[in-house]
Amino acid sequence: MDLFGQVYNMLIQLVLVAIPIVLSWFIRNYIRGNTAEKKIGTVVRLANAAIDYVENLDRRGDLMLPGTVKKGGHKLQLAAEWLENELGKTGLAVSNEEAKQWVASEFQRRMGGVQMVGAIAELTKRAVEMIEALESNKTIALPAEADRITYLAGLAADWVVAQFAMQGGTITRAEAVTWVRAELLEQQQMRGYAKPNNSELATLARQAASFVDGLKATGQLVLQPGVPRATVETDVATAWLLTEIAKRGLAVSSEEITQAIRAALKQKLITAN
């Protein structure tokens, strides 16, 4: 074999030896970096899920305040405990204090700073008053077959987004709609609309449960990481029922809604089995 052939064979042997070493180094470092990113992503997702969990408890009226503890501090503690527990199930260990820091950080990121919440609430109230006044004096009219709450909430939310931006804040339209819808529903309840009988509320709750079944059947029910399916189904059914109650102008307490949904979902489960 000539000199060129010997050098060529030597290079081939070096490459064959080097490639596994380089690949091994690359895979170890890539996986290490990728795993770290996945851990952070998991913590962030679950921190947001913890916030949603506690906010849902508050909206349902199931948030029980012990003694003289302030609501904000209690909600933070509950969310941190939920986050700490869920992370433990995935093999990630964090202290309660670290969990609180993650929850507080994500809440501030979502709301643009805790100090901005008051400003959003004030703008939301003004927006609802303005839109309802415009509706009352016939300045605006609902399009044919439009849902009143949805249509008014959209108009008011656009105003909130614009006004909040002028104050130097940032809020998405979807977030503004959530605030406005809550204010509209609260205003309706405060005005003492007709109270439904038990049969009517139960019928609506069963329809809400059927709506959830339809989403499940078509694969449209989206589950959040770390959130039990039963919780998601309850939240979706409750949202549907709230919308129908608002459309009918009915006055129903959060406790009555929760009980009706639970009974309807339980009956669905019994029937299915």
C-alpha positions as a Markdown table, in Angstrom:
| # | Residue | x | y | z |
|---|---|---|---|---|
| 1 | Met | 0.0 | 0.0 | 0.0 |
| 2 | Asp | 1.4 | 3.4 | -0.9 |
| 3 | Leu | 1.8 | 6.3 | 1.5 |
| 4 | Phe | -1.4 | 8.0 | 0.3 |
| 5 | Gly | -3.4 | 4.8 | 1.1 |
| 6 | Gln | -1.8 | 4.5 | 4.6 |
| 7 | Val | -2.7 | 8.1 | 5.4 |
| 8 | Tyr | -6.2 | 7.7 | 4.0 |
| 9 | Asn | -6.8 | 4.6 | 6.2 |
| 10 | Met | -5.4 | 6.4 | 9.2 |
| 11 | Leu | -7.8 | 9.3 | 8.7 |
| 12 | Ile | -10.8 | 6.9 | 8.3 |
| 13 | Gln | -9.8 | 5.2 | 11.6 |
| 14 | Leu | -9.6 | 8.6 | 13.4 |
| 15 | Val | -13.0 | 9.6 | 12.0 |
| 16 | Leu | -14.6 | 6.3 | 13.1 |
| 17 | Val | -13.2 | 6.8 | 16.6 |
| 18 | Ala | -13.9 | 10.5 | 16.8 |
| 19 | Ile | -17.5 | 10.5 | 15.6 |
| 20 | Pro | -18.9 | 8.4 | 18.5 |
| 21 | Ile | -17.0 | 10.6 | 21.0 |
| 22 | Val | -18.3 | 13.8 | 19.4 |
| 23 | Leu | -21.8 | 12.5 | 19.1 |
| 24 | Ser | -21.8 | 11.3 | 22.7 |
| 25 | Trp | -20.6 | 14.8 | 23.9 |
| 26 | Phe | -23.2 | 16.5 | 21.8 |
| 27 | Ile | -26.1 | 14.3 | 22.9 |
| 28 | Arg | -25.1 | 14.6 | 26.6 |
| 29 | Asn | -24.9 | 18.4 | 26.4 |
| 30 | Tyr | -28.0 | 18.8 | 24.2 |
| 31 | Ile | -30.1 | 16.6 | 26.4 |
| 32 | Arg | -28.9 | 18.4 | 29.5 |
| 33 | Gly | -29.8 | 21.8 | 28.1 |
| 34 | Asn | -33.0 | 20.5 | 26.6 |
| 35 | Thr | -34.0 | 18.9 | 29.9 |
| 36 | Ala | -33.4 | 22.2 | 31.8 |
| 37 | Glu | -35.6 | 24.1 | 29.3 |
| 38 | Lys | -38.3 | 21.4 | 29.7 |
| 39 | Lys | -38.1 | 21.8 | 33.5 |
| 40 | Ile | -38.5 | 25.5 | 33.3 |
| 41 | Gly | -41.3 | 25.1 | 30.8 |
| 42 | Thr | -43.1 | 22.7 | 33.1 |
| 43 | Val | -42.8 | 25.0 | 36.1 |
| 44 | Val | -44.1 | 27.9 | 34.1 |
| 45 | Arg | -47.1 | 26.0 | 32.7 |
| 46 | Leu | -48.0 | 24.6 | 36.1 |
| 47 | Ala | -47.6 | 28.0 | 37.8 |
| 48 | Asn | -50.1 | 29.4 | 35.3 |
| 49 | Ala | -52.4 | 26.4 | 35.9 |
| 50 | Ala | -52.1 | 27.0 | 39.7 |
| 51 | Ile | -53.2 | 30.6 | 39.2 |
| 52 | Asp | -56.2 | 29.4 | 37.1 |
| 53 | Tyr | -57.1 | 26.8 | 39.7 |
| 54 | Val | -57.2 | 29.3 | 42.5 |
| 55 | Glu | -59.0 | 32.0 | 40.4 |
| 56 | Asn | -61.7 | 29.4 | 39.5 |
| 57 | Leu | -62.1 | 28.6 | 43.2 |
| 58 | Asp | -62.6 | 32.3 | 43.9 |
| 59 | Arg | -65.1 | 32.7 | 41.0 |
| 60 | Arg | -67.2 | 29.7 | 42.2 |
| 61 | Gly | -67.3 | 31.0 | 45.8 |
| 62 | Asp | -65.4 | 28.0 | 47.0 |
| 63 | Leu | -62.4 | 30.0 | 48.4 |
| 64 | Met | -62.7 | 29.7 | 52.1 |
| 65 | Leu | -60.6 | 32.4 | 54.0 |
| 66 | Pro | -59.2 | 31.2 | 57.3 |
| 67 | Gly | -59.6 | 33.8 | 60.1 |
| 68 | Thr | -58.4 | 37.2 | 59.2 |
| 69 | Val | -56.1 | 36.2 | 56.4 |
| 70 | Lys | -56.3 | 38.5 | 53.4 |
| 71 | Lys | -57.6 | 37.0 | 50.2 |
| 72 | Gly | -54.5 | 37.8 | 48.1 |
| 73 | Gly | -52.1 | 36.1 | 50.5 |
| 74 | His | -54.4 | 33.1 | 50.9 |
| 75 | Lys | -54.7 | 32.7 | 47.1 |
| 76 | Leu | -51.0 | 32.9 | 46.7 |
| 77 | Gln | -50.5 | 30.2 | 49.4 |
| 78 | Leu | -53.0 | 27.9 | 47.9 |
| 79 | Ala | -51.6 | 28.3 | 44.4 |
| 80 | Ala | -48.0 | 27.7 | 45.7 |
| 81 | Glu | -49.1 | 24.5 | 47.6 |
| 82 | Trp | -50.9 | 23.3 | 44.4 |
| 83 | Leu | -47.8 | 24.0 | 42.3 |
| 84 | Glu | -45.4 | 22.4 | 44.8 |
| 85 | Asn | -47.6 | 19.2 | 44.9 |
| 86 | Glu | -48.0 | 19.0 | 41.1 |
| 87 | Leu | -44.3 | 19.5 | 40.5 |
| 88 | Gly | -43.6 | 16.8 | 43.0 |
| 89 | Lys | -45.6 | 14.4 | 40.8 |
| 90 | Thr | -43.3 | 15.1 | 37.9 |
| 91 | Gly | -40.2 | 14.5 | 40.0 |
| 92 | Leu | -39.4 | 18.2 | 40.3 |
| 93 | Ala | -38.9 | 19.3 | 43.9 |
| 94 | Val | -39.3 | 23.0 | 44.9 |
| 95 | Ser | -39.8 | 24.6 | 48.3 |
| 96 | Asn | -43.0 | 26.4 | 49.2 |
| 97 | Glu | -41.2 | 29.7 | 49.0 |
| 98 | Glu | -39.9 | 29.0 | 45.6 |
| 99 | Ala | -43.3 | 28.0 | 44.4 |
| 100 | Lys | -44.7 | 31.3 | 45.7 |
| 101 | Gln | -42.0 | 33.2 | 43.8 |
| 102 | Trp | -43.0 | 31.3 | 40.5 |
| 103 | Val | -46.7 | 31.9 | 41.0 |
| 104 | Ala | -46.2 | 35.6 | 41.9 |
| 105 | Ser | -43.9 | 36.1 | 38.9 |
| 106 | Glu | -46.3 | 34.5 | 36.5 |
| 107 | Phe | -49.3 | 36.5 | 37.9 |
| 108 | Gln | -47.4 | 39.7 | 37.5 |
| 109 | Arg | -46.4 | 38.8 | 34.0 |
| 110 | Arg | -50.0 | 38.0 | 33.0 |
| 111 | Met | -51.4 | 41.1 | 34.6 |
| 112 | Gly | -48.6 | 43.5 | 33.8 |
| 113 | Gly | -47.9 | 44.1 | 37.5 |
| 114 | Val | -50.1 | 43.7 | 40.5 |
| 115 | Gln | -50.5 | 47.4 | 40.8 |
| 116 | Met | -52.2 | 47.5 | 37.4 |
| 117 | Val | -55.1 | 45.2 | 38.5 |
| 118 | Gly | -56.9 | 48.1 | 40.1 |
| 119 | Ala | -56.6 | 50.2 | 36.9 |
| 120 | Ile | -58.0 | 47.3 | 34.8 |
| 121 | Ala | -60.9 | 46.9 | 37.2 |
| 122 | Glu | -61.8 | 50.6 | 37.1 |
| 123 | Leu | -61.6 | 50.7 | 33.3 |
| 124 | Thr | -63.7 | 47.6 | 33.0 |
| 125 | Lys | -66.4 | 49.1 | 35.2 |
| 126 | Arg | -66.4 | 52.3 | 33.1 |
| 127 | Ala | -66.5 | 50.4 | 29.9 |
| 128 | Val | -69.5 | 48.3 | 31.0 |
| 129 | Glu | -71.4 | 51.5 | 32.1 |
| 130 | Met | -70.6 | 53.2 | 28.8 |
| 131 | Ile | -71.6 | 50.3 | 26.6 |
| 132 | Glu | -74.9 | 49.7 | 28.5 |
| 133 | Ala | -75.7 | 53.4 | 28.3 |
| 134 | Leu | -75.2 | 53.3 | 24.6 |
| 135 | Glu | -77.4 | 50.2 | 24.3 |
| 136 | Ser | -80.1 | 51.8 | 26.5 |
| 137 | Asn | -80.3 | 55.0 | 24.3 |
| 138 | Lys | -80.3 | 53.0 | 21.1 |
| 139 | Thr | -76.9 | 54.4 | 20.0 |
| 140 | Ile | -75.8 | 50.8 | 19.3 |
| 141 | Ala | -78.0 | 47.9 | 18.3 |
| 142 | Leu | -77.3 | 44.1 | 18.5 |
| 143 | Pro | -76.8 | 42.4 | 15.1 |
| 144 | Ala | -79.3 | 39.8 | 14.2 |
| 145 | Glu | -79.0 | 36.6 | 16.2 |
| 146 | Ala | -76.0 | 38.0 | 18.2 |
| 147 | Asp | -75.5 | 37.0 | 21.8 |
| 148 | Arg | -75.9 | 40.2 | 23.9 |
| 149 | Ile | -73.2 | 39.5 | 26.5 |
| 150 | Thr | -70.7 | 38.4 | 23.8 |
| 151 | Tyr | -71.4 | 41.4 | 21.6 |
| 152 | Leu | -71.3 | 44.0 | 24.3 |
| 153 | Ala | -68.2 | 42.4 | 25.9 |
| 154 | Gly | -66.4 | 42.6 | 22.6 |
| 155 | Leu | -67.1 | 46.3 | 22.3 |
| 156 | Ala | -66.2 | 47.1 | 25.9 |
| 157 | Ala | -63.1 | 45.0 | 25.7 |
| 158 | Asp | -61.8 | 46.9 | 22.7 |
| 159 | Trp | -62.3 | 50.1 | 24.7 |
| 160 | Val | -60.5 | 48.7 | 27.8 |
| 161 | Val | -57.5 | 47.6 | 25.7 |
| 162 | Ala | -57.2 | 51.0 | 24.1 |
| 163 | Gln | -57.6 | 53.0 | 27.3 |
| 164 | Phe | -55.2 | 50.7 | 29.2 |
| 165 | Ala | -52.5 | 51.2 | 26.5 |
| 166 | Met | -52.9 | 55.0 | 26.9 |
| 167 | Gln | -52.0 | 54.5 | 30.6 |
| 168 | Gly | -48.9 | 52.6 | 29.6 |
| 169 | Gly | -50.2 | 49.1 | 30.3 |
| 170 | Thr | -50.7 | 46.0 | 28.2 |
| 171 | Ile | -53.6 | 43.7 | 28.2 |
| 172 | Thr | -54.7 | 41.3 | 25.5 |
| 173 | Arg | -58.2 | 41.5 | 24.1 |
| 174 | Ala | -59.0 | 38.0 | 25.4 |
| 175 | Glu | -58.0 | 39.1 | 28.9 |
| 176 | Ala | -60.1 | 42.2 | 28.6 |
| 177 | Val | -63.1 | 40.2 | 27.4 |
| 178 | Thr | -62.8 | 38.0 | 30.5 |
| 179 | Trp | -62.8 | 41.0 | 32.8 |
| 180 | Val | -65.8 | 42.6 | 31.0 |
| 181 | Arg | -67.9 | 39.5 | 30.9 |
| 182 | Ala | -67.4 | 39.0 | 34.6 |
| 183 | Glu | -68.5 | 42.6 | 35.2 |
| 184 | Leu | -71.5 | 42.3 | 33.0 |
| 185 | Leu | -72.7 | 39.1 | 34.7 |
| 186 | Glu | -72.1 | 40.7 | 38.1 |
| 187 | Gln | -74.1 | 43.7 | 37.2 |
| 188 | Gln | -77.0 | 41.5 | 36.0 |
| 189 | Gln | -77.0 | 39.6 | 39.2 |
| 190 | Met | -77.0 | 42.8 | 41.3 |
| 191 | Arg | -80.1 | 44.0 | 39.4 |
| 192 | Gly | -82.1 | 41.1 | 40.6 |
| 193 | Tyr | -83.2 | 39.4 | 37.4 |
| 194 | Ala | -85.8 | 36.6 | 37.5 |
| 195 | Lys | -84.8 | 33.6 | 39.6 |
| 196 | Pro | -85.1 | 30.3 | 37.7 |
| 197 | Asn | -86.9 | 27.4 | 39.3 |
| 198 | Asn | -85.0 | 24.2 | 40.3 |
| 199 | Ser | -86.2 | 22.3 | 37.2 |
| 200 | Glu | -85.1 | 25.1 | 34.8 |
| 201 | Leu | -81.6 | 25.3 | 36.3 |
| 202 | Ala | -81.3 | 21.5 | 36.4 |
| 203 | Thr | -82.3 | 21.3 | 32.7 |
| 204 | Leu | -79.7 | 24.0 | 31.8 |
| 205 | Ala | -77.0 | 22.1 | 33.8 |
| 206 | Arg | -77.8 | 18.9 | 31.9 |
| 207 | Gln | -77.4 | 20.7 | 28.7 |
| 208 | Ala | -74.1 | 22.1 | 29.9 |
| 209 | Ala | -73.0 | 18.5 | 30.6 |
| 210 | Ser | -74.1 | 17.4 | 27.1 |
| 211 | Phe | -72.1 | 20.3 | 25.6 |
| 212 | Val | -69.0 | 19.0 | 27.4 |
| 213 | Asp | -69.7 | 15.5 | 26.1 |
| 214 | Gly | -69.9 | 16.9 | 22.6 |
| 215 | Leu | -66.4 | 18.5 | 23.0 |
| 216 | Lys | -65.0 | 15.2 | 24.3 |
| 217 | Ala | -66.5 | 13.3 | 21.4 |
| 218 | Thr | -64.9 | 15.6 | 18.8 |
| 219 | Gly | -61.6 | 15.9 | 20.6 |
| 220 | Gln | -62.1 | 19.6 | 21.2 |
| 221 | Leu | -61.7 | 19.4 | 25.0 |
| 222 | Val | -58.2 | 20.8 | 25.7 |
| 223 | Leu | -56.6 | 19.6 | 28.9 |
| 224 | Gln | -54.0 | 21.8 | 30.6 |
| 225 | Pro | -50.9 | 20.1 | 32.0 |
| 226 | Gly | -51.4 | 19.1 | 35.6 |
| 227 | Val | -55.1 | 19.9 | 35.7 |
| 228 | Pro | -57.4 | 16.9 | 36.2 |
| 229 | Arg | -59.9 | 16.1 | 33.4 |
| 230 | Ala | -62.8 | 16.4 | 35.9 |
| 231 | Thr | -61.8 | 20.0 | 36.8 |
| 232 | Val | -61.6 | 21.0 | 33.1 |
| 233 | Glu | -65.0 | 19.5 | 32.4 |
| 234 | Thr | -66.5 | 21.2 | 35.4 |
| 235 | Asp | -65.0 | 24.6 | 34.3 |
| 236 | Val | -66.2 | 24.3 | 30.7 |
| 237 | Ala | -69.7 | 23.2 | 31.8 |
| 238 | Thr | -69.9 | 26.1 | 34.3 |
| 239 | Ala | -68.8 | 28.6 | 31.7 |
| 240 | Trp | -71.5 | 27.3 | 29.3 |
| 241 | Leu | -74.2 | 27.5 | 32.0 |
| 242 | Leu | -73.1 | 31.0 | 33.0 |
| 243 | Thr | -73.5 | 32.2 | 29.4 |
| 244 | Glu | -77.0 | 30.7 | 29.2 |
| 245 | Ile | -78.0 | 32.2 | 32.5 |
| 246 | Ala | -76.8 | 35.6 | 31.3 |
| 247 | Lys | -78.7 | 35.2 | 28.0 |
| 248 | Arg | -81.9 | 34.5 | 29.9 |
| 249 | Gly | -81.4 | 37.2 | 32.4 |
| 250 | Leu | -81.6 | 34.8 | 35.4 |
| 251 | Ala | -80.3 | 35.5 | 38.9 |
| 252 | Val | -78.5 | 32.5 | 40.2 |
| 253 | Ser | -75.8 | 32.3 | 43.0 |
| 254 | Ser | -72.4 | 30.7 | 42.4 |
| 255 | Glu | -73.3 | 28.0 | 44.9 |
| 256 | Glu | -76.5 | 27.1 | 43.0 |
| 257 | Ile | -74.5 | 26.9 | 39.8 |
| 258 | Thr | -71.8 | 24.8 | 41.3 |
| 259 | Gln | -74.3 | 22.4 | 42.8 |
| 260 | Ala | -76.3 | 22.1 | 39.6 |
| 261 | Ile | -73.2 | 21.4 | 37.5 |
| 262 | Arg | -71.9 | 18.8 | 39.9 |
| 263 | Ala | -75.3 | 17.0 | 40.0 |
| 264 | Ala | -75.5 | 17.0 | 36.2 |
| 265 | Leu | -72.0 | 15.7 | 35.7 |
| 266 | Lys | -72.5 | 13.1 | 38.4 |
| 267 | Gln | -75.7 | 11.9 | 36.7 |
| 268 | Lys | -73.9 | 11.7 | 33.3 |
| 269 | Leu | -71.2 | 9.6 | 34.9 |
| 270 | Ile | -73.8 | 7.2 | 36.5 |
| 271 | Thr | -75.7 | 6.9 | 33.2 |
| 272 | Ala | -72.5 | 6.2 | 31.3 |
| 273 | Asn | -71.6 | 3.4 | 33.7 |
